[in-house]
Amino acid sequence: MADLDEFDEAERAFENQYEKVEPSLLGEGTYGKVFKARSIRTGELVAMKQMKIESTEDGMPGTALREIALLKELRDHENIVRLINIFYKPNKLVLVFEYVENDLKKYMRALEGPLSPAMVKKFAWQLLRGVEFCHASRILHRDLKPQNLLIDQRLRLKIADFGLARPFRVPLGEYTHEVVTVWYRPPEILLGSQMSGQANLHSSATKRSWLCPEE
């Protein structure tokens, strides 16, 4: 009972740091829900990702631990979404991220016409900088797609959603091929070959084509 009381007290302390901003629900999926909120202390807008998890005897699931560890490893780059805070108790995990207004898909749909060549170069350059930083940190994202590329008010692109990401080593280990949204899968994954950093580069190249649909 004492442990449960400690979890409840910690949860109240965590929730008292934020207030939801209406309309608060930003998205919902098999992973859980994302809410828009504001830090009471700083006034900064944040996105709170409340994940559906099943408690294990060993505590937090390994997949969640891995995503958090990778995000912490990548926290100091302007083209990677920033993880601000974490709360965990049995059956509940909340990740607090910086709030970013749009993803690339929504941003493109809101335009009246195609992106200018200058904006294509700007977004492509930022995407490649983010991917380069991931690879330099020995991390494969494995699910680069427009919905996972966020665009803020200053038109900065940020790579998000590291749920399928994995650390890699040399030589590369074996990874499942059931990753990367099918439209952005590189040939080696479609053909069942070993995954490498080239998978992220191929996905990045398809985003470049997606940014320039009339070319």
KOLMAR-315273 format. One line per field, with one value per residue (C-alpha): x, y, z; residue in three letters. Coordinates in Angstrom, 2 decimals. Layout:
xx <- c(X:...)
yy <- c(Y:...)
zz <- c(Z:...)
res <- c(ALA:...)
//
This chain:
xx <- c(0.00:2.87:4.28:0.91:0.62:4.10:3.12:-0.08:1.80:4.40:1.63:-0.09:3.21:3.83:0.33:0.55:3.41:1.13:-2.29:-4.10:-4.74:-8.07:-8.64:-6.19:-6.30:-3.69:-3.76:-4.72:-3.54:-2.60:0.27:-2.11:-3.00:-1.17:-2.41:-1.48:-0.55:1.40:4.11:2.80:6.33:7.67:4.54:6.07:3.64:4.28:2.92:2.16:2.28:0.34:1.32:-0.62:1.65:1.29:3.13:5.73:7.32:10.53:8.83:8.77:8.74:12.06:10.67:9.69:13.05:14.83:12.85:13.52:17.22:17.54:15.69:17.99:20.99:19.69:18.43:20.96:20.13:17.75:16.42:15.39:12.23:13.16:12.11:11.45:10.07:8.98:6.51:6.06:3.97:2.60:0.36:1.03:3.85:3.80:6.49:6.53:7.91:8.35:5.17:5.52:2.59:2.57:3.93:5.20:2.09:-0.28:2.01:2.02:-1.76:-2.28:-0.31:-2.15:0.56:3.84:6.81:9.29:12.70:14.22:11.87:12.49:16.21:15.64:13.57:15.75:18.90:17.40:16.19:19.64:21.26:18.96:19.60:23.35:23.21:21.27:23.82:26.74:25.10:24.73:20.94:18.62:15.22:13.60:10.30:10.98:7.78:6.04:3.91:7.08:8.71:7.49:7.56:7.53:6.55:10.12:10.04:12.49:12.11:12.35:12.48:10.01:8.63:11.54:9.31:10.86:14.39:17.29:20.93:23.31:26.83:29.47:28.94:25.18:22.95:19.76:16.67:13.08:11.99:8.50:9.49:9.26:5.88:5.64:5.76:9.15:10.80:14.15:14.74:16.95:14.11:11.51:13.85:14.63:18.26:20.01:19.04:21.62:21.82:21.02:17.39:17.15:18.89:16.47:13.51:15.02:15.35:11.70:10.75:12.71:10.59:7.44:8.33:8.60:5.62:5.74:9.38)
yy <- c(0.00:2.33:1.86:2.73:5.83:6.92:6.45:8.45:11.25:11.34:11.40:14.35:16.22:15.53:16.57:19.78:20.89:21.15:22.39:21.18:23.67:23.32:21.71:19.43:16.18:16.35:12.75:9.20:5.80:2.31:3.82:5.95:9.66:12.98:16.07:19.74:21.32:24.19:24.16:26.08:27.08:28.30:28.84:26.69:24.70:20.95:17.76:15.02:11.53:9.18:5.68:2.47:-0.03:-3.35:-3.55:-6.28:-7.84:-6.01:-2.61:-0.48:-2.47:-2.70:-1.06:2.06:2.15:1.94:4.82:7.03:6.17:6.99:10.30:11.29:10.40:12.71:15.57:18.22:18.68:21.30:18.88:16.22:16.73:17.50:15.21:17.41:15.18:11.62:10.11:6.39:4.24:0.71:0.75:4.42:6.18:9.85:11.46:15.26:16.78:20.29:21.32:21.62:23.00:20.87:17.76:17.91:16.24:18.77:21.65:20.62:20.17:23.68:25.28:26.68:25.43:23.49:24.42:26.85:25.41:27.36:25.73:22.27:22.80:24.15:21.16:18.59:20.06:19.98:16.41:15.26:17.09:15.25:11.88:12.53:13.24:10.01:7.99:9.71:8.63:5.08:5.20:4.04:5.76:3.12:4.99:8.29:9.60:13.00:12.41:11.94:15.15:18.13:21.77:24.58:28.25:29.17:26.50:24.28:20.59:18.11:14.31:12.69:9.29:7.02:4.09:1.85:3.25:1.00:1.52:-0.15:-1.46:-2.61:-5.20:-4.64:-7.04:-8.60:-6.35:-7.10:-5.99:-5.00:-1.36:1.85:2.75:0.68:3.64:4.67:1.25:0.93:-1.96:-3.93:-4.15:-5.07:-7.82:-9.11:-8.00:-6.65:-3.18:-0.40:3.37:3.49:2.76:6.19:7.81:6.15:7.34:10.84:10.77:9.77:12.78:14.99:13.60:14.02:17.69:18.19:16.27:18.08:17.31)
zz <- c(0.00:0.81:-2.69:-4.26:-2.09:-3.21:-6.87:-6.35:-4.63:-7.40:-10.02:-8.35:-8.15:-11.85:-12.96:-10.90:-13.16:-16.21:-17.24:-20.35:-23.14:-24.95:-27.34:-25.59:-27.61:-30.39:-31.54:-30.68:-31.85:-30.78:-28.74:-26.63:-26.71:-27.09:-25.25:-25.54:-22.23:-20.69:-18.07:-15.07:-14.04:-17.41:-19.52:-22.28:-24.43:-24.38:-25.93:-23.39:-24.88:-22.59:-23.65:-23.24:-21.56:-19.81:-16.53:-16.16:-13.11:-13.96:-14.15:-17.28:-20.56:-22.37:-25.52:-23.56:-21.79:-25.14:-26.68:-23.66:-23.65:-27.36:-26.99:-24.13:-26.29:-29.03:-26.87:-27.91:-31.60:-33.01:-35.66:-33.12:-31.05:-27.43:-24.57:-21.52:-18.77:-17.96:-15.52:-14.90:-12.63:-13.21:-16.32:-17.05:-18.87:-19.90:-22.06:-22.20:-25.41:-26.69:-28.53:-32.30:-34.30:-37.46:-39.06:-42.64:-44.06:-42.45:-43.39:-47.06:-47.15:-45.76:-48.60:-51.60:-53.94:-53.98:-51.84:-53.33:-54.30:-51.41:-48.89:-50.36:-49.84:-46.33:-45.19:-46.97:-45.41:-41.91:-42.36:-43.46:-40.54:-38.13:-39.78:-39.77:-36.02:-35.42:-37.38:-35.66:-32.38:-33.82:-33.91:-36.73:-36.75:-39.02:-39.57:-41.32:-42.92:-43.24:-40.12:-38.06:-39.30:-37.29:-38.46:-35.91:-36.32:-37.28:-40.03:-38.21:-39.02:-36.15:-36.37:-33.96:-32.88:-32.03:-31.06:-33.74:-33.47:-32.54:-31.60:-34.03:-33.88:-36.35:-37.69:-37.80:-35.91:-37.21:-37.27:-38.20:-41.68:-40.50:-40.02:-42.03:-43.52:-46.71:-49.13:-47.74:-47.41:-49.21:-51.64:-49.23:-46.70:-49.33:-50.57:-47.08:-46.91:-43.83:-42.64:-42.45:-42.15:-45.87:-44.94:-43.31:-46.28:-48.71:-46.63:-46.60:-50.39:-50.80:-48.64:-51.07:-53.93:-51.85:-51.29:-55.07:-56.50:-59.85:-60.65)
res <- c(MET:ALA:ASP:LEU:ASP:GLU:PHE:ASP:GLU:ALA:GLU:ARG:ALA:PHE:GLU:ASN:GLN:TYR:GLU:LYS:VAL:GLU:PRO:SER:LEU:LEU:GLY:GLU:GLY:THR:TYR:GLY:LYS:VAL:PHE:LYS:ALA:ARG:SER:ILE:ARG:THR:GLY:GLU:LEU:VAL:ALA:MET:LYS:GLN:MET:LYS:ILE:GLU:SER:THR:GLU:ASP:GLY:MET:PRO:GLY:THR:ALA:LEU:ARG:GLU:ILE:ALA:LEU:LEU:LYS:GLU:LEU:ARG:ASP:HIS:GLU:ASN:ILE:VAL:ARG:LEU:ILE:ASN:ILE:PHE:TYR:LYS:PRO:ASN:LYS:LEU:VAL:LEU:VAL:PHE:GLU:TYR:VAL:GLU:ASN:ASP:LEU:LYS:LYS:TYR:MET:ARG:ALA:LEU:GLU:GLY:PRO:LEU:SER:PRO:ALA:MET:VAL:LYS:LYS:PHE:ALA:TRP:GLN:LEU:LEU:ARG:GLY:VAL:GLU:PHE:CYS:HIS:ALA:SER:ARG:ILE:LEU:HIS:ARG:ASP:LEU:LYS:PRO:GLN:ASN:LEU:LEU:ILE:ASP:GLN:ARG:LEU:ARG:LEU:LYS:ILE:ALA:ASP:PHE:GLY:LEU:ALA:ARG:PRO:PHE:ARG:VAL:PRO:LEU:GLY:GLU:TYR:THR:HIS:GLU:VAL:VAL:THR:VAL:TRP:TYR:ARG:PRO:PRO:GLU:ILE:LEU:LEU:GLY:SER:GLN:MET:SER:GLY:GLN:ALA:ASN:LEU:HIS:SER:SER:ALA:THR:LYS:ARG:SER:TRP:LEU:CYS:PRO:GLU:GLU)
//
